[in-house]
Amino acid sequence: MWNALRRISLTKWILISMLLGIFIGWAFPESDYPMVARNLKVVSNLFLNLIKCIIVPILVGTLIIGIAGHSDDLKAVGRLAFKSFIYFEVVTTLALFIGLAAVNLTKPGVGVVLPPSADKGKEFAAKTQSTQEMIEHIAPKSFFESAAKNDVLQVVVFTILFALALAQVKGQPKETMLNFFEGLSEVMFKFTGLVMLCAPFGIGAAMAVTVGHSGLGVLKNLGMLVLTLYGALVVFCLVVLVPVALWARIPLRKFLRAVKEPALIAFSTTSSDAALPTALKRMTEFGVPKRIVSFVLPTGYSFNLDGSTLYLAIASVFVAQAAGVDMTLGQQLLMMLTLMLTTKGIAAVPRASLVILSGTLASFGLPLEGVAIILGVDELMDMARTTVNLVGNCLASAVMARWEGELKTDDQTVTPSP
């Protein structure tokens, strides 16, 4: 019996706990059994507090490694790096705005009503900031004060400046700092893995509390959230990736055949890293020079996560809607700016999106209870966003090869696009 239980994956445990939480919430509604909801809330809060303590160290470590750790490569590839980062920024920004438009159109979070945080959400909504105040808020007065408050935007601004300064340092001091932050990142990813072992308890408890308060209608909202993400990803592919491929004169049929296998690996494993070796091989066979694909694909895994970026825009506004927060356009744009910065340099590892989402919500005073609810259907969303991450980076390598005038197919040698 014990061996059989050990063979059940974490994803299956999360699904089991979510179903059990739904049943408990239905069987013991908050109106009739307030003590059950109160006790389960303690379990949920313990899990969410552990999530909060991950945010700052993992963001600082991964951003510094992602920026300063690539400095030597950036100098070596020069023009390719410059073009790649321009492309990454434009495409991920478009992904953010497509996600923002989709979640405002479908409003999947309206009606969830996260009971412990509705008042906090209303307080946040009442604190309207002027444009000047929002701009001033970007610069941190103290890194430690920002870290203690989980003010992710300020932490990221400080970290980017620190990483750029570190990239200019030479010799042993730079190596020492990079080794420290690389070690910090590795430790925090292991720490995240340990915290995620508690996820079935935290998610089950959060689901029970939410269903006990809002009823089974919350399941409709979660279904709408998943459909919103899939629909927005389809729109992103049609209005961004396909036009980019046509502009760069990428042979679409041949490209789709090349990415089919790595895309299936990414979809089934929800891991971009698992698909990386196959993607490198297929894109080289497609006609992208090895020197280009070996730079663009790994770098894109840190700086060009199109699917994850779009997901974060939808998930963050979903939580705001569930918390009863009517965010102004300015507040939503500030949140998108935060997401645009925090997604740069974060490694494409499992639960990285969870860390970014949690940090952004904490920074804006939104309840992390929403993260626990989303985690119940995260596996379904992760398959789609990871696949789009992979396809987007494969396309980026082909576009860069075209831009450099080095894209070659079996039937032609391709010249640079204008």
C-alpha positions in Angstrom: 0.0 0.0 0.0 2.8 2.5 1.0 4.7 1.7 -2.2 1.6 2.3 -4.3 1.0 5.7 -2.6 4.6 6.7 -3.3 4.2 6.0 -7.0 1.4 8.6 -7.3 2.9 11.8 -8.8 2.6 15.2 -7.2 0.3 16.3 -10.0 -2.1 13.5 -9.3 -2.0 14.2 -5.6 -2.9 17.9 -6.3 -5.8 16.7 -8.5 -6.9 14.3 -5.7 -6.7 17.0 -3.1 -8.6 19.4 -5.2 -11.5 17.0 -5.7 -11.4 16.2 -2.0 -11.4 19.9 -1.2 -14.4 20.4 -3.5 -16.3 17.6 -1.7 -15.5 19.0 1.8 -16.5 22.5 0.8 -19.8 21.2 -0.6 -20.5 18.9 2.4 -19.5 21.5 5.1 -20.5 24.9 3.8 -19.1 27.9 5.7 -22.6 29.1 6.7 -23.4 25.9 8.6 -19.9 24.8 9.7 -17.8 27.9 10.3 -15.2 26.0 12.4 -14.4 23.7 9.5 -13.6 26.6 7.2 -11.6 28.4 9.9 -9.4 25.3 10.6 -8.9 24.6 6.9 -7.9 28.3 6.4 -5.0 27.7 8.8 -3.6 24.9 6.6 -4.0 27.1 3.4 -2.3 30.0 5.1 0.7 27.9 6.1 1.2 26.9 2.5 0.8 30.4 1.2 3.3 31.8 3.7 5.9 29.3 2.5 5.2 30.5 -1.1 5.7 34.1 0.0 9.2 33.4 1.4 10.4 32.0 -1.9 9.6 35.1 -4.0 12.5 37.5 -3.5 15.5 35.1 -3.3 14.5 33.1 -6.3 13.8 36.2 -8.4 17.0 37.9 -7.4 19.1 34.8 -8.1 17.6 34.0 -11.5 17.5 37.5 -12.8 21.2 38.2 -11.9 22.3 34.9 -13.5 20.1 35.5 -16.5 21.5 39.0 -17.2 25.1 39.1 -15.8 25.7 35.5 -16.5 25.1 36.1 -20.3 27.4 39.1 -20.5 30.3 37.2 -22.0 28.0 35.6 -24.5 26.4 38.9 -25.4 29.8 40.3 -26.3 30.7 37.3 -28.3 27.6 37.2 -30.5 27.1 41.0 -30.5 24.6 41.8 -33.2 22.7 38.5 -32.8 22.2 39.2 -29.1 21.0 42.7 -29.7 18.5 41.6 -32.4 17.3 38.7 -30.3 16.5 40.8 -27.2 14.6 43.3 -29.3 12.6 40.5 -30.8 12.0 38.9 -27.3 10.8 42.2 -25.9 8.3 43.0 -28.7 6.8 39.5 -28.8 6.4 39.0 -25.0 4.9 42.5 -24.7 2.3 41.6 -27.3 1.6 38.4 -25.4 1.0 40.4 -22.2 -1.6 42.7 -23.9 -3.4 39.8 -25.6 -3.7 38.1 -22.3 -4.9 41.4 -20.7 -7.5 41.9 -23.4 -8.7 38.3 -23.1 -9.2 38.3 -19.3 -11.0 41.6 -19.4 -13.3 40.3 -22.1 -14.3 37.0 -20.5 -13.9 38.1 -16.8 -13.4 34.5 -15.5 -12.7 35.7 -11.9 -16.0 37.5 -11.4 -18.2 35.6 -9.0 -15.4 33.5 -7.3 -15.4 35.8 -4.2 -12.3 34.9 -2.1 -13.8 35.5 1.3 -10.7 36.4 3.4 -9.4 39.0 0.9 -12.4 40.8 -0.5 -12.0 43.7 2.0 -8.3 43.9 1.2 -9.1 44.0 -2.5 -11.6 46.8 -2.0 -9.0 48.8 0.0 -6.5 48.4 -2.8 -9.1 49.5 -5.4 -9.7 52.6 -3.4 -6.0 53.6 -3.4 -5.9 55.1 -6.8 -2.5 56.3 -7.7 -1.6 59.2 -10.0 0.7 58.6 -12.9 3.5 60.5 -11.0 3.0 58.2 -8.0 3.1 55.1 -10.1 6.3 56.2 -11.7 7.9 57.2 -8.4 7.0 53.8 -7.0 9.2 52.0 -9.5 12.5 53.2 -7.8 13.2 51.4 -4.5 14.2 53.5 -1.4 15.7 50.4 0.2 16.1 46.9 -1.3 15.5 45.3 2.1 12.3 47.3 2.7 11.1 46.3 -0.8 12.0 42.7 -0.2 10.3 42.6 3.2 7.1 43.9 1.6 7.4 41.6 -1.4 7.3 44.6 -3.6 8.4 42.8 -6.7 8.6 45.7 -9.1 11.1 47.5 -6.9 13.0 44.4 -6.2 13.3 43.7 -9.9 14.4 47.2 -10.8 17.2 47.0 -8.1 18.2 43.5 -9.3 18.4 44.5 -13.0 20.6 47.5 -12.1 22.8 45.3 -9.9 23.1 42.7 -12.6 24.1 45.3 -15.2 26.7 46.6 -12.8 28.0 43.1 -12.1 28.3 42.5 -15.9 30.8 45.3 -16.0 33.0 43.8 -13.3 35.9 41.7 -14.4 37.9 38.7 -13.0 37.5 37.0 -9.7 35.0 39.4 -8.0 32.5 38.8 -10.8 33.0 35.0 -10.7 32.6 35.0 -7.0 29.3 36.9 -7.1 28.0 34.8 -10.1 28.8 31.6 -8.2 27.0 32.9 -5.2 23.8 33.8 -7.0 23.9 30.6 -9.1 24.1 28.6 -5.9 21.3 30.7 -4.4 19.1 29.9 -7.5 19.8 26.2 -7.3 19.1 26.1 -3.6 15.8 28.0 -4.0 14.6 25.8 -6.8 15.2 22.8 -4.5 13.4 24.8 -1.7 10.5 25.4 -4.1 10.4 21.6 -4.7 10.1 21.0 -1.0 7.4 23.6 -0.6 5.5 22.1 -3.5 5.3 18.8 -1.5 2.9 20.6 0.7 0.8 21.8 -2.2 -1.8 19.0 -2.0 -2.7 20.1 1.6 -2.7 23.8 0.8 -4.6 23.5 -2.4 -7.1 21.1 -1.0 -7.8 23.3 2.0 -8.0 26.5 -0.1 -10.4 24.8 -2.5 -12.6 23.6 0.4 -12.7 27.1 1.9 -13.6 28.7 -1.4 -16.3 26.1 -2.4 -17.7 26.3 1.2 -18.0 30.1 0.8 -18.9 30.5 -2.9 -20.6 27.1 -3.7 -19.9 24.8 -6.6 -20.2 27.8 -9.0 -16.5 28.4 -8.6 -15.8 25.4 -10.8 -17.5 27.2 -13.7 -15.0 30.1 -13.2 -12.0 27.8 -13.3 -13.3 26.2 -16.5 -13.7 29.7 -18.0 -10.1 30.5 -16.9 -8.7 27.5 -18.7 -10.8 28.3 -21.8 -9.7 31.9 -21.7 -6.0 30.9 -21.7 -6.4 28.4 -24.5 -8.3 30.9 -26.6 -5.8 33.7 -25.9 -2.9 31.4 -26.9 -4.6 30.5 -30.1 -5.2 34.2 -30.9 -1.5 35.0 -30.0 -0.3 32.3 -32.4 -2.6 33.6 -35.2 -2.1 37.3 -34.8 1.6 37.4 -33.7 3.6 34.2 -34.5 2.0 33.5 -37.9 2.5 37.1 -39.2 6.1 37.1 -37.8 6.7 33.8 -39.7 5.2 35.3 -42.9 7.2 38.5 -42.5 10.4 36.5 -42.1 9.4 34.3 -45.0 9.6 31.1 -42.9 8.2 28.1 -44.8 5.3 27.4 -42.5 4.6 23.8 -43.4 8.2 22.8 -43.1 8.5 24.7 -39.8 5.4 23.0 -38.3 6.8 19.6 -39.3 10.1 20.5 -37.6 8.6 21.6 -34.3 5.9 18.9 -34.1 7.9 16.4 -32.1 9.5 18.8 -29.6 6.1 20.5 -29.2 4.5 17.2 -28.3 7.2 16.5 -25.8 6.7 20.0 -24.2 2.9 19.5 -24.1 3.0 16.0 -22.5 5.8 16.7 -20.0 5.0 20.4 -19.3 8.7 21.0 -19.4 10.5 23.2 -22.0 13.8 21.7 -20.9 12.7 18.2 -21.7 12.1 19.3 -25.3 15.2 21.3 -25.7 17.6 18.6 -27.1 15.0 17.6 -29.7 14.2 21.2 -30.6 17.9 22.0 -31.1 18.3 19.1 -33.4 15.1 19.7 -35.4 15.8 23.4 -35.9 19.3 22.7 -37.1 17.9 20.2 -39.6 15.3 22.9 -40.6 18.1 25.1 -41.7 19.1 27.3 -38.7 22.9 27.4 -38.2 24.1 25.8 -35.0 25.7 28.9 -33.8 22.4 30.8 -33.9 20.1 28.1 -32.6 22.5 27.2 -29.7 22.3 30.9 -28.6 18.7 31.8 -29.3 16.9 28.8 -27.9 18.6 28.6 -24.5 18.5 32.4 -24.1 14.8 32.5 -25.2 14.0 30.0 -22.4 14.9 32.8 -20.0 13.8 35.9 -21.9 11.1 34.8 -24.4 8.5 32.8 -22.5 5.5 33.8 -24.7 3.0 31.3 -23.3 3.9 31.9 -19.7 3.9 35.6 -20.1 0.3 35.5 -21.5 -0.8 33.2 -18.8 0.5 35.5 -16.1 -1.4 38.4 -17.5 -4.6 36.4 -17.4 -4.0 34.8 -14.0 -3.1 38.0 -12.2 -6.2 39.9 -13.4 -8.3 36.7 -12.6 -7.2 36.9 -9.0 -8.0 40.7 -8.9 -11.5 40.0 -10.2 -12.0 37.2 -7.7 -10.9 39.5 -4.9 -13.5 42.1 -5.8 -10.9 44.5 -7.2 -12.0 46.8 -10.0 -8.6 47.7 -11.3 -8.2 50.8 -13.4 -6.4 50.7 -16.7 -3.5 52.4 -15.2 -3.2 49.9 -12.4 -3.5 47.0 -14.9 -0.8 48.6 -17.1 1.5 48.9 -14.0 0.9 45.3 -13.2 1.8 44.4 -16.8 5.0 46.4 -16.5 5.8 44.4 -13.4 5.2 41.1 -15.2 7.2 42.3 -18.2 10.2 42.8 -16.0 9.9 39.8 -13.8 9.6 37.4 -16.7 13.0 38.4 -18.0 15.7 36.1 -16.8 13.5 33.7 -14.9 14.5 30.1 -15.7 12.0 27.9 -17.6 11.7 25.5 -14.7 8.5 24.0 -13.1 6.6 26.4 -11.0 8.6 29.5 -12.1 5.3 31.1 -13.2 3.9 30.4 -9.8 6.8 32.4 -8.2 6.3 35.3 -10.6 2.5 35.3 -10.1 2.8 35.1 -6.3 5.3 37.9 -6.2 3.2 40.2 -8.5 0.0 39.6 -6.4 1.9 40.3 -3.2 3.3 43.4 -4.7 -0.1 44.7 -5.5 -1.8 43.7 -2.3 -3.8 41.0 -3.9 -4.6 37.7 -2.1 -2.4 34.7 -2.7 -5.5 32.5 -2.0 -6.1 32.9 -5.7 -2.9 31.2 -6.5 -3.9 28.1 -4.5 -7.2 28.0 -6.4 -5.5 28.4 -9.8 -3.0 25.6 -9.0 -5.9 23.2 -9.1 -6.1 23.6 -12.9 -2.5 24.7 -13.4 -1.5 21.4 -15.0 -4.1 21.9 -17.8 -2.8 25.4 -18.5 0.8 24.5 -18.1 0.7 22.1 -21.0 -0.6 24.8 -23.4 1.7 27.6 -22.2 4.8 25.4 -22.3 4.0 24.3 -25.8 3.7 28.0 -26.9 7.0 28.8 -25.1 8.7 26.1 -27.1 7.2 26.9 -30.5 7.8 30.7 -30.0 11.5 30.1 -29.3 11.9 27.8 -32.2 10.4 30.5 -34.4 12.7 33.1 -32.9 15.7 31.0 -33.9 14.5 30.8 -37.5 13.7 34.5 -37.6 17.1 35.4 -36.2 18.7 33.2 -38.8 16.7 34.9 -41.5 17.6 38.3 -40.1 21.3 37.4 -40.2 20.9 36.1 -43.8 21.9 32.5 -42.8 18.7 30.6 -42.9 19.0 27.6 -45.2 16.4 25.2 -46.3 16.8 22.1 -48.5 15.6 23.9 -51.6 17.0 27.4 -51.1 19.5 29.6 -49.4 17.6 32.4 -47.8 18.6 36.0 -48.0 18.1 38.6 -45.2 14.6 40.1 -44.8 14.4 43.9 -45.2 
